[in-house]
Amino acid sequence: MPAPKAPAWFADAVASKPTHHDIEVDGARIHYRAWGTVGDLPGVVLLHGGAAHSGWWDHIAPQLATDRRVIAVDLSGHGDSAWKDEYDRSQWAREVVAAVRAEEIEPAIFV
């Protein structure tokens, strides 16, 4: 029996490729993906959980980016961001704030 096809909305979403960006925060390279038009749009910041990465949002972000600038950050130690000897929530918060400022999407909604 063949595997079922993905729904059209899902196939369309994952076909929409993000742009990839790197910034430096506290001496570490932090990677993030972005969707939507650069400019004066409301911002949405998508945050992954533990043992995850920004690519987990590839099927959701394009749907939000029709009228918003959407970013998904790889926190240090995850995805395409640098690894560190130690991690803490305040470090990850600085990474997210730096990405928001780099994209100039303040204020933003955080998910």
MOPAC internal coordinates of N, CA, C and O (Angstrom, degrees):
PM7 1SCF
backbone

  N    0.0000 0     0.00 0     0.00 0    0    0    0
  C    1.4462 1     0.00 0     0.00 0    1    0    0
  C    1.5353 1   108.32 1     0.00 0    2    1    0
  O    1.2310 1   119.59 1   -51.84 1    3    2    1
  N    1.3375 1   118.38 1   128.16 1    3    2    1
  C    1.4761 1   120.40 1  -179.97 1    5    3    2
  C    1.5278 1   111.14 1   -70.50 1    6    5    3
  O    1.2310 1   121.80 1   -28.21 1    7    6    5
  N    1.3251 1   114.17 1   151.79 1    7    6    5
  C    1.4627 1   119.87 1   177.46 1    9    7    6
  C    1.5228 1   109.55 1   -66.82 1   10    9    7
  O    1.2310 1   120.07 1   -35.40 1   11   10    9
  N    1.3167 1   117.48 1   144.60 1   11   10    9
  C    1.4686 1   119.49 1   178.26 1   13   11   10
  C    1.5243 1   110.64 1   -66.12 1   14   13   11
  O    1.2310 1   121.03 1   -30.68 1   15   14   13
  N    1.3324 1   115.63 1   149.32 1   15   14   13
  C    1.4631 1   120.85 1   177.81 1   17   15   14
  C    1.5247 1   109.93 1   -76.22 1   18   17   15
  O    1.2310 1   121.50 1   -31.77 1   19   18   17
  N    1.3176 1   114.74 1   148.23 1   19   18   17
  C    1.4646 1   119.96 1   175.62 1   21   19   18
  C    1.5203 1   109.03 1   -67.27 1   22   21   19
  O    1.2310 1   120.22 1   -32.14 1   23   22   21
  N    1.3276 1   117.18 1   147.86 1   23   22   21
  C    1.4694 1   119.28 1   175.71 1   25   23   22
  C    1.5339 1   110.69 1   -59.86 1   26   25   23
  O    1.2310 1   120.52 1   -29.01 1   27   26   25
  N    1.3074 1   116.62 1   150.99 1   27   26   25
  C    1.4746 1   121.36 1  -177.38 1   29   27   26
  C    1.5233 1   111.84 1   -57.74 1   30   29   27
  O    1.2310 1   119.70 1   139.90 1   31   30   29
  N    1.3437 1   118.18 1   -40.10 1   31   30   29
  C    1.4675 1   119.95 1  -178.70 1   33   31   30
  C    1.5256 1   110.88 1   -60.95 1   34   33   31
  O    1.2310 1   120.63 1   143.02 1   35   34   33
  N    1.3538 1   116.40 1   -36.98 1   35   34   33
  C    1.4544 1   120.86 1  -179.70 1   37   35   34
  C    1.5229 1   110.58 1   -70.83 1   38   37   35
  O    1.2310 1   120.47 1   133.40 1   39   38   37
  N    1.3204 1   116.70 1   -46.60 1   39   38   37
  C    1.4681 1   120.97 1   179.11 1   41   39   38
  C    1.5193 1   110.91 1   -60.14 1   42   41   39
  O    1.2310 1   120.18 1   138.09 1   43   42   41
  N    1.3271 1   117.26 1   -41.91 1   43   42   41
  C    1.4692 1   120.87 1   178.54 1   45   43   42
  C    1.5266 1   110.86 1   -64.71 1   46   45   43
  O    1.2310 1   120.79 1   138.60 1   47   46   45
  N    1.3227 1   116.09 1   -41.40 1   47   46   45
  C    1.4744 1   119.99 1  -177.86 1   49   47   46
  C    1.5259 1   111.19 1   -64.79 1   50   49   47
  O    1.2310 1   119.55 1   132.69 1   51   50   49
  N    1.3186 1   118.46 1   -47.31 1   51   50   49
  C    1.4644 1   119.48 1  -177.53 1   53   51   50
  C    1.5232 1   112.04 1   -73.63 1   54   53   51
  O    1.2310 1   120.13 1   163.54 1   55   54   53
  N    1.3284 1   117.35 1   -16.46 1   55   54   53
  C    1.4697 1   120.52 1   174.94 1   57   55   54
  C    1.5271 1   111.16 1   -77.13 1   58   57   55
  O    1.2310 1   120.31 1   160.86 1   59   58   57
  N    1.3326 1   117.01 1   -19.14 1   59   58   57
  C    1.4601 1   121.95 1   178.85 1   61   59   58
  C    1.5250 1   108.52 1   -81.72 1   62   61   59
  O    1.2310 1   120.46 1   -72.69 1   63   62   61
  N    1.2996 1   116.72 1   107.31 1   63   62   61
  C    1.4648 1   121.15 1  -174.21 1   65   63   62
  C    1.5320 1   111.47 1   -86.40 1   66   65   63
  O    1.2310 1   120.39 1   -45.51 1   67   66   65
  N    1.3317 1   116.87 1   134.49 1   67   66   65
  C    1.4671 1   120.47 1   177.03 1   69   67   66
  C    1.5203 1   111.21 1   -78.63 1   70   69   67
  O    1.2310 1   121.14 1   -14.64 1   71   70   69
  N    1.3209 1   115.42 1   165.36 1   71   70   69
  C    1.4573 1   119.72 1   166.65 1   73   71   70
  C    1.5246 1   106.55 1   -89.30 1   74   73   71
  O    1.2310 1   120.91 1   -27.90 1   75   74   73
  N    1.3268 1   115.87 1   152.10 1   75   74   73
  C    1.4688 1   121.11 1  -177.34 1   77   75   74
  C    1.5230 1   108.85 1  -114.85 1   78   77   75
  O    1.2310 1   121.26 1   -42.31 1   79   78   77
  N    1.3310 1   115.19 1   137.69 1   79   78   77
  C    1.4579 1   121.39 1  -175.50 1   81   79   78
  C    1.5259 1   109.47 1  -137.12 1   82   81   79
  O    1.2310 1   120.96 1   -28.28 1   83   82   81
  N    1.3220 1   115.77 1   151.72 1   83   82   81
  C    1.4581 1   122.49 1   174.84 1   85   83   82
  C    1.5253 1   108.75 1  -129.31 1   86   85   83
  O    1.2310 1   121.23 1   -40.65 1   87   86   85
  N    1.3192 1   115.25 1   139.35 1   87   86   85
  C    1.4536 1   122.52 1   174.03 1   89   87   86
  C    1.5261 1   107.25 1  -131.45 1   90   89   87
  O    1.2310 1   120.41 1   -15.81 1   91   90   89
  N    1.3054 1   116.82 1   164.19 1   91   90   89
  C    1.4546 1   119.80 1   175.95 1   93   91   90
  C    1.5177 1   109.36 1  -109.97 1   94   93   91
  O    1.2310 1   121.01 1   -48.75 1   95   94   93
  N    1.3218 1   115.67 1   131.25 1   95   94   93
  C    1.4562 1   121.85 1   178.99 1   97   95   94
  C    1.5311 1   107.41 1  -133.25 1   98   97   95
  O    1.2310 1   120.77 1   -60.21 1   99   98   97
  N    1.3110 1   116.13 1   119.79 1   99   98   97
  C    1.4671 1   121.89 1   178.71 1  101   99   98
  C    1.5323 1   111.84 1    51.06 1  102  101   99
  O    1.2310 1   120.98 1  -138.36 1  103  102  101
  N    1.3262 1   115.74 1    41.64 1  103  102  101
  C    1.4528 1   121.28 1   176.33 1  105  103  102
  C    1.5166 1   115.91 1    80.95 1  106  105  103
  O    1.2310 1   119.77 1  -174.79 1  107  106  105
  N    1.3261 1   118.04 1     5.21 1  107  106  105
  C    1.4721 1   121.46 1  -179.86 1  109  107  106
  C    1.5310 1   110.17 1  -118.81 1  110  109  107
  O    1.2310 1   121.00 1   -38.70 1  111  110  109
  N    1.3277 1   115.69 1   141.30 1  111  110  109
  C    1.4699 1   120.67 1   176.28 1  113  111  110
  C    1.5252 1   108.55 1   -77.31 1  114  113  111
  O    1.2310 1   121.22 1   -54.78 1  115  114  113
  N    1.3303 1   115.28 1   125.22 1  115  114  113
  C    1.4618 1   122.16 1   178.84 1  117  115  114
  C    1.5185 1   108.06 1  -114.97 1  118  117  115
  O    1.2310 1   121.19 1   -52.14 1  119  118  117
  N    1.3164 1   115.32 1   127.86 1  119  118  117
  C    1.4663 1   122.07 1  -177.39 1  121  119  118
  C    1.5304 1   109.48 1  -102.09 1  122  121  119
  O    1.2310 1   121.15 1   -34.98 1  123  122  121
  N    1.3295 1   115.41 1   145.02 1  123  122  121
  C    1.4616 1   119.25 1   171.03 1  125  123  122
  C    1.5146 1   110.09 1  -147.73 1  126  125  123
  O    1.2310 1   121.37 1   -23.53 1  127  126  125
  N    1.3110 1   114.98 1   156.47 1  127  126  125
  C    1.4624 1   123.44 1   176.83 1  129  127  126
  C    1.5144 1   107.94 1  -106.14 1  130  129  127
  O    1.2310 1   120.39 1   -28.22 1  131  130  129
  N    1.3429 1   116.86 1   151.78 1  131  130  129
  C    1.4635 1   120.32 1   179.78 1  133  131  130
  C    1.5247 1   109.93 1  -139.67 1  134  133  131
  O    1.2310 1   121.72 1   -34.71 1  135  134  133
  N    1.3100 1   114.31 1   145.29 1  135  134  133
  C    1.4597 1   123.04 1   177.37 1  137  135  134
  C    1.5185 1   108.06 1  -132.19 1  138  137  135
  O    1.2310 1   120.61 1   -24.53 1  139  138  137
  N    1.3255 1   116.44 1   155.47 1  139  138  137
  C    1.4568 1   121.47 1   176.54 1  141  139  138
  C    1.5105 1   111.99 1    92.10 1  142  141  139
  O    1.2310 1   121.45 1    -8.93 1  143  142  141
  N    1.2929 1   114.83 1   171.07 1  143  142  141
  C    1.4516 1   122.65 1  -176.86 1  145  143  142
  C    1.5219 1   111.13 1   -75.35 1  146  145  143
  O    1.2310 1   121.06 1   -43.65 1  147  146  145
  N    1.3183 1   115.57 1   136.35 1  147  146  145
  C    1.4646 1   120.62 1   174.01 1  149  147  146
  C    1.5179 1   107.07 1   -74.60 1  150  149  147
  O    1.2310 1   120.41 1   -45.59 1  151  150  149
  N    1.2931 1   116.82 1   134.41 1  151  150  149
  C    1.4595 1   119.52 1   178.82 1  153  151  150
  C    1.5066 1   111.17 1   148.57 1  154  153  151
  O    1.2310 1   121.69 1    25.28 1  155  154  153
  N    1.2917 1   114.37 1  -154.72 1  155  154  153
  C    1.4594 1   121.42 1  -173.41 1  157  155  154
  C    1.5282 1   111.24 1   -86.36 1  158  157  155
  O    1.2310 1   120.91 1  -116.17 1  159  158  157
  N    1.3236 1   115.87 1    63.83 1  159  158  157
  C    1.4566 1   121.41 1   177.61 1  161  159  158
  C    1.5219 1   109.28 1  -114.86 1  162  161  159
  O    1.2310 1   120.13 1   -25.94 1  163  162  161
  N    1.3310 1   117.36 1   154.06 1  163  162  161
  C    1.4604 1   118.88 1   173.02 1  165  163  162
  C    1.5318 1   109.74 1   -59.94 1  166  165  163
  O    1.2310 1   120.36 1   -28.95 1  167  166  165
  N    1.3237 1   116.91 1   151.05 1  167  166  165
  C    1.4553 1   121.04 1  -178.72 1  169  167  166
  C    1.5062 1   112.62 1  -106.20 1  170  169  167
  O    1.2310 1   121.49 1   -31.57 1  171  170  169
  N    1.3277 1   114.76 1   148.43 1  171  170  169
  C    1.4585 1   122.43 1   171.93 1  173  171  170
  C    1.5215 1   106.62 1  -130.36 1  174  173  171
  O    1.2310 1   120.41 1   -49.08 1  175  174  173
  N    1.3294 1   116.82 1   130.92 1  175  174  173
  C    1.4533 1   122.79 1   179.32 1  177  175  174
  C    1.5231 1   107.69 1  -115.42 1  178  177  175
  O    1.2310 1   121.06 1   -59.87 1  179  178  177
  N    1.3258 1   115.57 1   120.13 1  179  178  177
  C    1.4592 1   121.62 1  -179.08 1  181  179  178
  C    1.5304 1   108.66 1  -101.78 1  182  181  179
  O    1.2310 1   120.71 1   -55.92 1  183  182  181
  N    1.3249 1   116.24 1   124.08 1  183  182  181
  C    1.4633 1   121.97 1  -177.15 1  185  183  182
  C    1.5235 1   109.65 1  -113.39 1  186  185  183
  O    1.2310 1   120.59 1   -47.25 1  187  186  185
  N    1.3124 1   116.48 1   132.75 1  187  186  185
  C    1.4615 1   121.29 1   179.36 1  189  187  186
  C    1.5149 1   110.56 1   -85.98 1  190  189  187
  O    1.2310 1   120.98 1   -14.18 1  191  190  189
  N    1.3055 1   115.74 1   165.82 1  191  190  189
  C    1.4552 1   121.70 1   175.71 1  193  191  190
  C    1.5124 1   111.27 1   -91.78 1  194  193  191
  O    1.2310 1   120.77 1     8.48 1  195  194  193
  N    1.3200 1   116.13 1  -171.52 1  195  194  193
  C    1.4540 1   121.58 1   179.42 1  197  195  194
  C    1.5237 1   111.38 1   -64.11 1  198  197  195
  O    1.2310 1   121.01 1   -33.59 1  199  198  197
  N    1.3218 1   115.68 1   146.41 1  199  198  197
  C    1.4696 1   123.04 1   179.90 1  201  199  198
  C    1.5265 1   111.94 1    58.46 1  202  201  199
  O    1.2310 1   120.16 1  -149.64 1  203  202  201
  N    1.3252 1   117.31 1    30.36 1  203  202  201
  C    1.4678 1   122.18 1  -179.46 1  205  203  202
  C    1.5235 1   108.92 1  -128.35 1  206  205  203
  O    1.2310 1   120.43 1     8.80 1  207  206  205
  N    1.3255 1   116.78 1  -171.20 1  207  206  205
  C    1.4594 1   122.05 1   179.50 1  209  207  206
  C    1.5281 1   109.22 1  -159.56 1  210  209  207
  O    1.2310 1   120.77 1    -6.48 1  211  210  209
  N    1.3236 1   116.13 1   173.52 1  211  210  209
  C    1.4707 1   121.46 1  -174.83 1  213  211  210
  C    1.5192 1   113.36 1   -62.04 1  214  213  211
  O    1.2310 1   119.62 1   153.50 1  215  214  213
  N    1.3205 1   118.33 1   -26.50 1  215  214  213
  C    1.4613 1   121.07 1  -179.60 1  217  215  214
  C    1.5144 1   113.86 1   -63.94 1  218  217  215
  O    1.2310 1   120.30 1   163.41 1  219  218  217
  N    1.3123 1   117.02 1   -16.59 1  219  218  217
  C    1.4579 1   119.93 1   178.78 1  221  219  218
  C    1.5277 1   111.37 1   -67.05 1  222  221  219
  O    1.2310 1   120.32 1   167.18 1  223  222  221
  N    1.3278 1   117.00 1   -12.82 1  223  222  221
  C    1.4626 1   121.59 1   179.62 1  225  223  222
  C    1.5322 1   112.85 1   -98.50 1  226  225  223
  O    1.2310 1   119.62 1  -178.16 1  227  226  225
  N    1.3283 1   118.33 1     1.84 1  227  226  225
  C    1.4688 1   121.32 1  -174.55 1  229  227  226
  C    1.5246 1   114.13 1   -58.28 1  230  229  227
  O    1.2310 1   119.46 1   153.59 1  231  230  229
  N    1.3016 1   118.64 1   -26.41 1  231  230  229
  C    1.4733 1   120.48 1  -179.54 1  233  231  230
  C    1.5328 1   112.55 1   -92.16 1  234  233  231
  O    1.2310 1   119.92 1   168.66 1  235  234  233
  N    1.3182 1   117.76 1   -11.34 1  235  234  233
  C    1.4657 1   122.22 1  -179.38 1  237  235  234
  C    1.5286 1   111.69 1  -103.77 1  238  237  235
  O    1.2310 1   120.35 1   133.96 1  239  238  237
  N    1.3233 1   116.94 1   -46.04 1  239  238  237
  C    1.4644 1   122.01 1  -173.32 1  241  239  238
  C    1.5288 1   113.85 1   -53.86 1  242  241  239
  O    1.2310 1   118.45 1   135.09 1  243  242  241
  N    1.3404 1   120.55 1   -44.91 1  243  242  241
  C    1.4649 1   118.93 1  -178.73 1  245  243  242
  C    1.5332 1   112.91 1   -60.67 1  246  245  243
  O    1.2310 1   120.41 1   150.45 1  247  246  245
  N    1.3035 1   116.82 1   -29.55 1  247  246  245
  C    1.4618 1   119.75 1   179.46 1  249  247  246
  C    1.5270 1   111.55 1   -72.74 1  250  249  247
  O    1.2310 1   120.33 1   151.80 1  251  250  249
  N    1.3225 1   116.98 1   -28.20 1  251  250  249
  C    1.4630 1   121.21 1   177.83 1  253  251  250
  C    1.5231 1   112.21 1   -84.48 1  254  253  251
  O    1.2310 1   120.34 1   161.66 1  255  254  253
  N    1.3313 1   116.96 1   -18.34 1  255  254  253
  C    1.4604 1   121.73 1  -171.14 1  257  255  254
  C    1.5183 1   114.32 1   -86.16 1  258  257  255
  O    1.2310 1   119.51 1  -173.92 1  259  258  257
  N    1.3039 1   118.53 1     6.08 1  259  258  257
  C    1.4657 1   119.31 1   179.59 1  261  259  258
  C    1.5248 1   111.73 1   -65.16 1  262  261  259
  O    1.2310 1   120.22 1   148.32 1  263  262  261
  N    1.3292 1   117.19 1   -31.68 1  263  262  261
  C    1.4639 1   120.32 1   179.39 1  265  263  262
  C    1.5338 1   111.69 1  -139.31 1  266  265  263
  O    1.2310 1   120.81 1  -154.06 1  267  266  265
  N    1.3368 1   116.06 1    25.94 1  267  266  265
  C    1.4595 1   121.82 1  -179.69 1  269  267  266
  C    1.5256 1   109.19 1  -145.65 1  270  269  267
  O    1.2310 1   120.76 1   -21.97 1  271  270  269
  N    1.3201 1   116.16 1   158.03 1  271  270  269
  C    1.4572 1   121.87 1   168.57 1  273  271  270
  C    1.5169 1   105.67 1   -94.94 1  274  273  271
  O    1.2310 1   120.09 1   -60.23 1  275  274  273
  N    1.3114 1   117.44 1   119.77 1  275  274  273
  C    1.4589 1   123.06 1  -174.01 1  277  275  274
  C    1.5212 1   108.58 1  -115.21 1  278  277  275
  O    1.2310 1   120.89 1   -47.22 1  279  278  277
  N    1.3410 1   115.90 1   132.78 1  279  278  277
  C    1.4574 1   119.91 1   174.30 1  281  279  278
  C    1.5247 1   109.13 1  -128.12 1  282  281  279
  O    1.2310 1   121.62 1   -29.61 1  283  282  281
  N    1.3374 1   114.51 1   150.39 1  283  282  281
  C    1.4590 1   122.00 1   174.38 1  285  283  282
  C    1.5314 1   106.76 1  -131.06 1  286  285  283
  O    1.2310 1   120.65 1   -59.55 1  287  286  285
  N    1.3042 1   116.37 1   120.45 1  287  286  285
  C    1.4608 1   122.78 1  -173.61 1  289  287  286
  C    1.5276 1   110.18 1   -96.70 1  290  289  287
  O    1.2310 1   120.95 1   -43.53 1  291  290  289
  N    1.3404 1   115.79 1   136.47 1  291  290  289
  C    1.4601 1   120.96 1   166.77 1  293  291  290
  C    1.5281 1   106.12 1   -87.00 1  294  293  291
  O    1.2310 1   120.17 1   -74.15 1  295  294  293
  N    1.3184 1   117.27 1   105.85 1  295  294  293
  C    1.4609 1   119.74 1   177.33 1  297  295  294
  C    1.5270 1   108.99 1   -62.10 1  298  297  295
  O    1.2310 1   120.25 1   -26.83 1  299  298  297
  N    1.3300 1   117.14 1   153.17 1  299  298  297
  C    1.4682 1   119.48 1   179.54 1  301  299  298
  C    1.5277 1   109.35 1   -53.80 1  302  301  299
  O    1.2310 1   121.90 1   -39.81 1  303  302  301
  N    1.3382 1   113.96 1   140.19 1  303  302  301
  C    1.4545 1   119.82 1  -177.38 1  305  303  302
  C    1.5158 1   113.77 1    85.72 1  306  305  303
  O    1.2310 1   120.31 1  -176.28 1  307  306  305
  N    1.3267 1   117.02 1     3.72 1  307  306  305
  C    1.4653 1   122.39 1  -178.23 1  309  307  306
  C    1.5255 1   109.53 1  -133.76 1  310  309  307
  O    1.2310 1   120.89 1   -27.15 1  311  310  309
  N    1.3132 1   115.91 1   152.85 1  311  310  309
  C    1.4582 1   121.39 1   173.16 1  313  311  310
  C    1.5125 1   113.16 1    52.04 1  314  313  311
  O    1.2310 1   120.93 1    49.30 1  315  314  313
  N    1.3480 1   115.83 1  -130.70 1  315  314  313
  C    1.4561 1   122.34 1  -176.56 1  317  315  314
  C    1.5235 1   113.03 1   -95.26 1  318  317  315
  O    1.2310 1   119.69 1  -169.74 1  319  318  317
  N    1.3200 1   118.19 1    10.26 1  319  318  317
  C    1.4623 1   121.21 1   177.05 1  321  319  318
  C    1.5244 1   110.23 1   -86.20 1  322  321  319
  O    1.2310 1   121.56 1   -17.09 1  323  322  321
  N    1.3320 1   114.62 1   162.91 1  323  322  321
  C    1.4670 1   120.67 1  -179.53 1  325  323  322
  C    1.5255 1   111.34 1   -67.61 1  326  325  323
  O    1.2310 1   122.04 1   -24.52 1  327  326  325
  N    1.3109 1   113.71 1   155.48 1  327  326  325
  C    1.4576 1   121.60 1   175.20 1  329  327  326
  C    1.5279 1   108.51 1   -95.74 1  330  329  327
  O    1.2310 1   120.55 1   -28.43 1  331  330  329
  N    1.3117 1   116.55 1   151.57 1  331  330  329
  C    1.4607 1   121.95 1   179.26 1  333  331  330
  C    1.5247 1   108.88 1  -128.83 1  334  333  331
  O    1.2310 1   120.77 1   -12.48 1  335  334  333
  N    1.3056 1   116.13 1   167.52 1  335  334  333
  C    1.4626 1   120.39 1   177.04 1  337  335  334
  C    1.5286 1   111.76 1   -73.18 1  338  337  335
  O    1.2310 1   120.76 1   147.69 1  339  338  337
  N    1.3318 1   116.15 1   -32.31 1  339  338  337
  C    1.4645 1   121.14 1  -179.09 1  341  339  338
  C    1.5197 1   109.17 1  -139.69 1  342  341  339
  O    1.2310 1   121.07 1   -25.47 1  343  342  341
  N    1.3289 1   115.56 1   154.53 1  343  342  341
  C    1.4628 1   121.89 1   179.72 1  345  343  342
  C    1.5192 1   109.47 1  -133.21 1  346  345  343
  O    1.2310 1   121.27 1   -32.76 1  347  346  345
  N    1.3275 1   115.17 1   147.24 1  347  346  345
  C    1.4584 1   119.58 1   171.93 1  349  347  346
  C    1.5218 1   108.69 1  -151.98 1  350  349  347
  O    1.2310 1   121.20 1   -18.01 1  351  350  349
  N    1.2961 1   115.31 1   161.99 1  351  350  349
  C    1.4664 1   120.59 1  -175.50 1  353  351  350
  C    1.5231 1   112.73 1   -63.42 1  354  353  351
  O    1.2310 1   120.16 1   145.64 1  355  354  353
  N    1.3124 1   117.30 1   -34.36 1  355  354  353
  C    1.4673 1   118.65 1  -179.95 1  357  355  354
  C    1.5317 1   110.48 1   -67.89 1  358  357  355
  O    1.2310 1   120.15 1   146.01 1  359  358  357
  N    1.3307 1   117.32 1   -33.99 1  359  358  357
  C    1.4589 1   120.51 1   175.22 1  361  359  358
  C    1.5283 1   109.87 1   -64.07 1  362  361  359
  O    1.2310 1   120.39 1   132.32 1  363  362  361
  N    1.3158 1   116.86 1   -47.68 1  363  362  361
  C    1.4668 1   120.17 1   179.55 1  365  363  362
  C    1.5203 1   111.13 1   -62.35 1  366  365  363
  O    1.2310 1   120.00 1   142.95 1  367  366  365
  N    1.3186 1   117.61 1   -37.05 1  367  366  365
  C    1.4682 1   120.35 1   177.51 1  369  367  366
  C    1.5270 1   110.59 1   -62.48 1  370  369  367
  O    1.2310 1   119.77 1   137.93 1  371  370  369
  N    1.3308 1   118.05 1   -42.07 1  371  370  369
  C    1.4680 1   120.91 1   177.54 1  373  371  370
  C    1.5326 1   110.75 1   -62.10 1  374  373  371
  O    1.2310 1   120.18 1   143.15 1  375  374  373
  N    1.3132 1   117.25 1   -36.85 1  375  374  373
  C    1.4650 1   120.80 1   178.56 1  377  375  374
  C    1.5223 1   111.45 1   -64.93 1  378  377  375
  O    1.2310 1   120.73 1   136.41 1  379  378  377
  N    1.3147 1   116.20 1   -43.59 1  379  378  377
  C    1.4662 1   120.59 1   179.47 1  381  379  378
  C    1.5228 1   110.49 1   -65.68 1  382  381  379
  O    1.2310 1   120.08 1   134.52 1  383  382  381
  N    1.3186 1   117.45 1   -45.48 1  383  382  381
  C    1.4667 1   121.12 1   179.15 1  385  383  382
  C    1.5253 1   110.52 1   -60.80 1  386  385  383
  O    1.2310 1   120.05 1   139.90 1  387  386  385
  N    1.3185 1   117.52 1   -40.10 1  387  386  385
  C    1.4677 1   120.50 1   178.79 1  389  387  386
  C    1.5267 1   111.38 1   -63.02 1  390  389  387
  O    1.2310 1   119.83 1   140.00 1  391  390  389
  N    1.3203 1   117.93 1   -40.00 1  391  390  389
  C    1.4675 1   120.89 1   178.13 1  393  391  390
  C    1.5287 1   110.80 1   -66.83 1  394  393  391
  O    1.2310 1   120.45 1   138.43 1  395  394  393
  N    1.3241 1   116.74 1   -41.57 1  395  394  393
  C    1.4742 1   120.90 1   177.65 1  397  395  394
  C    1.5278 1   109.72 1   -60.17 1  398  397  395
  O    1.2310 1   120.41 1   135.19 1  399  398  397
  N    1.3065 1   116.83 1   -44.81 1  399  398  397
  C    1.4693 1   120.49 1  -179.97 1  401  399  398
  C    1.5179 1   111.66 1   -67.89 1  402  401  399
  O    1.2310 1   119.81 1   142.65 1  403  402  401
  N    1.3364 1   117.97 1   -37.35 1  403  402  401
  C    1.4642 1   120.83 1   178.13 1  405  403  402
  C    1.5258 1   110.81 1   -62.74 1  406  405  403
  O    1.2310 1   120.53 1   145.41 1  407  406  405
  N    1.3192 1   116.59 1   -34.59 1  407  406  405
  C    1.4648 1   121.47 1  -179.84 1  409  407  406
  C    1.5313 1   112.92 1   -89.53 1  410  409  407
  O    1.2310 1   120.59 1   172.09 1  411  410  409
  N    1.3338 1   116.47 1    -7.91 1  411  410  409
  C    1.4636 1   122.08 1  -179.22 1  413  411  410
  C    1.5287 1   111.51 1    53.69 1  414  413  411
  O    1.2310 1   121.24 1  -129.56 1  415  414  413
  N    1.3368 1   115.24 1    50.44 1  415  414  413
  C    1.4707 1   119.88 1  -179.20 1  417  415  414
  C    1.5314 1   111.27 1  -115.85 1  418  417  415
  O    1.2310 1   120.71 1  -141.53 1  419  418  417
  N    1.3217 1   116.25 1    38.47 1  419  418  417
  C    1.4661 1   119.34 1   175.45 1  421  419  418
  C    1.5155 1   108.48 1   -91.79 1  422  421  419
  O    1.2310 1   118.48 1   -45.83 1  423  422  421
  N    1.2914 1   120.50 1   134.17 1  423  422  421
  C    1.4613 1   126.94 1    -3.52 1  425  423  422
  C    1.5346 1   110.95 1   -76.11 1  426  425  423
  O    1.2310 1   121.18 1   -17.25 1  427  426  425
  N    1.2977 1   115.35 1   162.75 1  427  426  425
  C    1.4645 1   121.21 1   179.98 1  429  427  426
  C    1.5179 1   109.66 1  -139.29 1  430  429  427
  O    1.2310 1   121.67 1   -24.88 1  431  430  429
  N    1.3078 1   114.42 1   155.12 1  431  430  429
  C    1.4483 1   121.89 1   172.83 1  433  431  430
  C    1.5288 1   107.11 1   -94.16 1  434  433  431
  O    1.2310 1   120.18 1   -45.97 1  435  434  433
  N    1.3225 1   117.27 1   134.03 1  435  434  433
  C    1.4611 1   121.58 1  -178.94 1  437  435  434
  C    1.5243 1   109.41 1  -107.67 1  438  437  435
  O    1.2310 1   121.01 1   -48.42 1  439  438  437
  N    1.3262 1   115.67 1   131.58 1  439  438  437
  C    1.4695 1   121.99 1   179.68 1  441  439  438
  C    1.5103 1   108.06 1  -121.37 1  442  441  439
  O    1.2310 1   120.10 1   180.00 1  443  442  441

